[in-house]
Amino acid sequence: LRFGIEAALDSKSIEKKNTYLTRMDNELTRMEEMTSVFLDYASMERQGLNLKKKQTNLSDLITSAINDCQVLAEHKNINIVLDTPETISYPLDYHWCYRALVNLISNAIGYADSKILLTIHNSSSQITITIEDDGKGIADDKLAIIFTPFVKLDADRSREQGHFGLGLAICSKVMDWHH
């Protein structure tokens, strides 16, 4: 930003000044987005103590998250399918679970070739929501770190594009809150 200010001040051309100002504005926007995401993540421990859990139909929750990701999926020609054999209800914080699901589905859209399959399985001891895509997958040696804050396996997904390596870490924390 300092370089941009100095360059704008030194420039005689209004067009060049505007170019520098636009670059600085874009950089400030990215910094604000990054700061917001970092603060959201940092405050999550406190948020976990104030969950507003209520009985929720999981199919409805997942369908809502899919619908909100549909434009991105259509843009990338990705078909999203939800396969659930029964109505399953669970006490959860809708806001945080919705956010985790949107993070996971968006992530799957980014890596899928053509299809994403979501399944819900209810056993006597746990409910499992699986989100699978037909992309290249994650190397076995990287599976242990993908839910770590600030980890990004794909160098093509940069912070300039709004990817800070927190999406899966947020998902992990939300799932921990809900056991």
N, C-alpha and C positions, 0 to 999 in steps of 0.2 A: 504494500500500500504506500509506503514511503517513496519507493521508486516511482510509482504511478503519480503521486502528488508532485514530486520534483519534475518529472517529465512533463506533466500537464502545465506546471508553472513556467517551465522553460520553453514550451512550445509556442510558436507565433501563430500557428494555424488553429482556427476554431475547430476544424474537423479533427485534427490530431488530439486536441484537448478533449473533445467529446469521446474519442476512441479510448483515451486513458481513463476518463471518468466512467465510461461503461464497463471497462475491465474491472475497475476498483469496485463499482457497484455489484458486479457479479461475484467478486471475491468476498465482499462483505456478506452477501446473501448466503454463500456457502459456509462462511464462518458462523453466521447466526444459526443456520440449520444444524451444523455440527455441534455447536454449544447447546442447542435445545435438546438434541438427542443424547448428548453426554449427561446433561442435567436430569433428563427423564430417567436414564439408566441409574444414575447415582441416587436418585430418590426412591428407587424401587423397593429397597428394604423397608422403608417407612410405609410405602404403599401396601406392602404385603401384610402389614399388621391391621390394615383398615379395609379388608376385602368385604364386599357386599355380596355375599353368596346367597343365591336363591335357586330353587329347583328349576332346571332349564332343560328343554328338549334339545338334545345334542344335534339331531338332524336339522332342526330349524336353525340353530346357531351356525352350523357348518354351511348350510345352504345360503344363509345371509352373507357369510364371508366369501363364498364362491361367487355369488352374484356381484359383490363389490369388486372382485378381481376379474370379472368376465371381460371387460373392455380390454384390459391388458392381455388376457389370454387370446381373445379374438384377433387383436393386433399382431400377435405372434403365431396365429393359426394353431393354437393349443386347445384341445378338447379336454374339459374337466368333467369327470364322472364321479358321483357319490354313490357308493354301494353300501347300503345299510339294511340288514334283514329285519330290523325291529325298531320300535320307538324306544329310545333309551333316555332316561332323565337322570340328571346329576346336579347336586348343589354346587354352583360355581359363581364366580364373579364374571358376569357377562362381558363387561368392558375389557378386562384383561385377557380373557380367553379368546374373545373375538380378535383382539389385537395380535395375539400369538398365532391364531389360525391365518389371519391375513398375511402376517410375516412369512409363515411357512408356505402358503399357497403362492405368494408372490415370488418367493425364492424358487419354488418348483417351476413356476412359469419361466423364470430366467434360465433354467437349465434343461427343461424338457425339449424333446424333439417334436413331439406331436400330441402327447397324451399325459394326463395326470389322473390318477385313481386315488380317491379317498375312501377309506373303509373304517367302519366302527365295529369293534368286537367287544362284547360284554361277557366276561367270565365271572365266576363266583367271587374272585378276589380283586379284579381290576377292569377298568375300561381302557381299551387301546384304540387310539385314533392313528391310522397310518396314512401317510401322504407319500405316494410313490410317483415318480416321473420316469419317462423312458429315455432320459438323457444319459450321459456317460458315467454318472455315478461319482462317488467319492472314494478315493483310495483308502484301503483298510488302515494304513498307517496315519491317516488324517482324521479318522472318525472320532478319536478321543479328544481332539482339540476344537472341533467345529462349533461347540457351544460355549467356547471361551470368549469373553469380551474382547473386541477389537481384532479378532482373527478373521482374515479374509483369504480364502484359498485361491480365488480367481483374481489375478492381477489386473484383468480387464475391467473389474468392477471397482472403480476408483472413488475416493472421497469426493472428488469434484462432481460425480454423478449422484451423490447422496448416499453412498454405500460406506458405512463407517465400521462395519464388523460387529454390530450390536443386535441385529435382528434375531439370530438364533440364540444368542445369550439371553435376550428378553424372553423368548419362547421357553427356554429351559427354566428360567426363574419362575415364570407363571405356572408351568406344569408342576414344579416342586411345591408351590403354594397349594396346589389342588391335589397333591398326593397321587 
